[in-house]
Amino acid sequence: MIARLHPATFALVMATGIVSIACELNGLRPIAIALLVLNCVFYVAVWVLTVLRAVLHRDRLIADFLDHGRSVGFFTTVAATCVLGSQLLIVGGFVRAAIVLFCAGVVLAFLLTYTIFGILTVKEQKPTLAEGINGGWLVGVVAAQSVAVLGAQLAREFTGHEEKVAFFCLFIWLGGCMLYLWIISLIFYRYTFFVMSPSDLAPPYWINMGAAAISTLAGAMLILAAPISPVLQQILPFVRGFTLFWWSIATWWIPMLVILGIWRHLYRKFPLRYDTLYWGAVFPLGMYTVCTVRLSRAVDAAFLLAIPRVFVYVALCAWALAFFGLLLELRPERTVPTPSGRF
């Protein structure tokens, strides 16, 4: 189990954290608290397994860093850390814990971004675009934006340095937006000019939507933090417009991904069974719920709240199905399938 641990296993924490926040923002506090407790256990457990893998199976860990399809999964470490920080702040009110996780997220984001993209740039043997690119690459965007989201919420807590923290979050947000535009162009090109098989449309393609949704959330939190930052106040119309741009992209992706899912599982009869990567599909549903709530406040569009009131239950159902699949996966008598080499 430890040897086969996928780099993207922290997506479990990402999904649980954002669904918990979605529940909190939609009046489902008992569920939000239960998921918070559960997520703290998940976070510690996945870190323990990751450290054990680094010690006991270092060769596999290094191989994952060198793999175009799997290395980007390590970005879930950053996103999980910052989403848990946001969850602790919003659901539990634990400001100090959130600050610690924010600082850890910044360090992890810097180290992993330049390590992963540096390795993938200079390695001598590379896959073709069709083999190497997938929706999982956008977790790099999610990682950056999760730092911006948590930082924008905590900026006021850094007394005397509020403006600097807000500016840093603006910088991270814009950098993440740049990264999304680069990567999604390659993914869309892959979609439309290469033959797609059902196995190519793995769950991480939902991150196409999730990365745009968290970019929306980061923009909304920056808008709400504008009073403490003269820089944000000067460019507030741009930030509002750009945030709406990201929400429209996230919304556009939803019907497309549903159609592709129907094609994959109903038309092409691809089996629907548990995969760790399905947490990468749960996360975008929760994120779209949360970003729409925050956007409605940031741009004074209360009518948008009708969407998260429904979407929160979609996210909850998706989380419950994935969790049930995880429990079945952990049964001792279960036959272990051969793991995929891709994200």
N, C-alpha and C positions, 0 to 999 in steps of 0.2 A: 504493500500500500504506500509506504513512504517513498520507495524508489520511483513509483509511478505517479507521484503527486504532480498535478499539472501546475505550471507557473501561474495560471489564472484562477487558482482555487480561492483566492481572496475575493473573487466576485460574489461568493456566498455572503461575505460581510457587507459588501457594497449593496447587494439586493435587499438584505434584511434591514440594513440601516435606513435606506431611502423609503422602503415601504412603511417602516415605523414612523418616520417623519411625516409621510403622507397621511397616515392614520391620525397622528397628533393634530395636523392642520385641518382635518375634516371631522374633528370631534370624537374620534374613536380612541380616546386616551388609554383605556385598559389594555387594548391590543398593542398600542404604541409602547407602553411600559414593558409588557411581556416580551416584545421583540427586542427592546433595549437590553434587558437582562440576558436574553438568549444570545444577542449579538456580541456582548462582552465575552461570553464563553467561546463563541465561534472565533473571535479575533485572537484570543490567547491560544486556542487550540491550533489554529492554522499557523500561527507563528512558531509554536513548538514543533509542529510537523515540518515546517520549512527549515528550521535550524537543524533538526535531526537529519533531514535530507542533505543539507549542506555538509554535515559532518560525515555521515555514513555513505553517501552516494554523490560525492563531489563531482565525479566524472559526468554523471547525468545532468547535474545542475549546470555545469559548464557547457555541455552539449545543447541545453535549452537556450542558453544565452547566444549561442552561435547559429541557432535555427531561425530563419525568417518567419516561420509560421508560429513558433512557440515563444520566442523571446519577448514579444510585445505583451504577453500575458503577465510579465512581472510588473507592469504598470498598475495592475490591480492592487498591488501592495500600497501604492500611494493613494489611490482612490479610496480603498477600504479604510485607511488611517484617517483621512479627512472626512469621509462620510460618517464614520463612527464619531469623530469629533463634533460634527454638526448634530448628530443624533443625541449625544450626551448634553450638548448645549440646549437644544430645542426641547427635547423630551424630558431630560433629567435636570436641566439647569446647572450642570457641573461646568462652570466657567474655567476653572484652573485645569481640569482634565482636558478640556477642549483646546486650551492654549498649548499644552504639552503636545497634543496630537498634531496641532497646526505646525509647530516647530519641527516635529518629526517628519511631517508630510513635506515640508519645504526641502529638508535635507534629502529625503528619499527621492523626491522629484528631480532634484538637481543631479544626484548620483546616477539614477536609472536612465534619465533622458539622454545624457551624454555618453553613458556606457553603452546602452543598447543601440542608439543610432550611430554611435562611433564604430562599434563592432560591425554592424550591418553595412556600413559604408566601406570599410577597408578590407573586409573578408574577400578572399580571392575567388572562392566558388560560390556563385549565387544562383538562385532558381530563376525561372522565367517569371514574368509579371503575373501570368495566369496562375502559377503554382505558389507564388510567394505572397501575393496581396490578398487580404481578406478583411472583413469588418472588424476583426480583433485589433487591427492596427490603430483604430480610433480610440482604443483605451488610453493611448498616449495623450489624446486630447482630454479625455475624461479625467485623467490624473491631474493635468494642469488646471483644469477648470474647478476641480474639487478643492484645490488649494485656494483659488480665488474666492470660491463660495464661502469657505470657512473663515478665511482671512477678513472678508468684507463684513462678516457678522461679528467678528472679534475686534475689529479695528478700534472701537471706542475703549476697549479694555487696556490698550497700550497707551496709558496716560503719558502725554507729552510727545508721543510718536504717532498719533492717530493719522495725520496726513501722510506720513511716510508709508505706513502699512496700507492705507487705502490706495496710494499710488502704486505700490508694489503689486497689489491685487489687480489693479487696472492693467499693469504691464503683463502680468501672467495671463489675464483674460484675453488680451489682444493677441498674445503669442499663441495661446491655445486655438483661437479662431483661425489664425494663419495656418496652423498645422492641420486643422480640419479641412480647410479649402484645398490644401495640397493633397491630402490623402484621399478625400472623397472623390476628387477628380480621377485618380487612378482606379478607385473601386468602381465608379460609374462607367469608366472606359472598359474595365474588366467585364462588367455586366453586359454591356451592349455590343461588344466586338469579339467576345470569346464565347464558345459553347459552354453552357452551364449544365452541370449534372446535379442531381438532388443532393449528393454529398458535399458539393461546393457551397450550398446554402445552409451552412451550419448556423446554430443559434447566435453567434457573435455578430451576424449581419444586422441584428436588431440594434447594435450599438451605432449603426448609421443614424438612427433616430435618437438614441440615448445621448450621444455626444452633442448633438444639436440642442437637445433639451437641457443638458447641464450648462451649455453655453448661454442659453436663455436664463437659467437660474442665476448664473454668475453675473450676468448683466443686470438682472432685476435687483440683486443684492447690492451691486455697486450704485444703482440709482437710489436705493433706500439709504445708502451710506453717504450720499453726496453732501449733506449738510456739514460734514466734518472735513471735507476736502475741497479747497478752492479750485484745484485742477478739474475735479469731477463736475463741479458747478459750471465751469466754463464750457465743458463739452457735453453737458447733460442732454441736449437735443439729439446729438449724435448717438450717445449711449442708448437713449430710449429707442431711436429708430433701428439701431443695429440689434438691439435685444428683440424687438418685434420681428426682425429679419430671421433671427435664429429660431424663434417660436414657429414661424411659418414653415421653415425647413423641417423642423421636427414633426409638425402636423402633416406635411406633405408625405413624409416617409411612412406614416402609419398604414394607409390603405395599400401602398405598394408592398410593404412587408407582409401584410395579411394575404394579399394575392399570391405572393411568392411562397408563403407557407402552405396555402391551399394547393398550389401546383406541386410542391414538394411531397406533401403527405397524402393528399387525396388523389391527385391525378397520377403522380409517379409512384405512389404506394411506398414511399420511404418510411421505414418503421419508426414509430415514435417511442423512444425509450430514454431512460434517464441518462444524462450526460452532465458532467460538472459545468460544461459551458452553457447549459440552460440558465444558469444564474445570470449570465450575460444578457439573456433575453428578459428576465424578470426585472432587472435593474432599470432599463429604459421605461417600462410601464410605470414604475414608482416615480421615476424622475420626471416624466411628463406630467404626472399629477401634481407634484410639488412645484415645478417651475410655472405651471399655469396659475396656481394659487398666488405665488409671489408676483408674477407678472401682472395679475389683475390689480394688485395693490400699487405696483410701481408705475403703471400707466393709467391708473384710475379707470379700470374697465371691469366693474363688478359683475357684468353679465357673463364674463368668462368663467365664473365660479361654478356654473352649471356643469362644466366639463369635468373638473376634478371630483365633484360629488359622485359621479358615475365611475370615473376611471380608478378611484381608490379601491373599489371592489374588484375591478378587473385585475389590478396589481396584487391585491390580497389573494385572489383565487390562483393567480399564476405562482405566487410565492408558496401557497399551500401545496400545490401540485408538485412543485420542484422539491419541497421539503419532504413530501411523502416519497418521492423518488429517491431522495438521499437516504431515507431510512431503509428503504428496500435495498439500496446499494450496499449498505453497511451490514447486511445480514451475513453471518459467518459462512453459511452454506452456499452463498451465491457464487456462481461461476464467474471468474474474472475475465472480461473481454480483452482483446488486444487493444491497447490504447492507440489513438490516432496520433500521427506525427505533426498535425496541424493545430493551430489555435482552436 
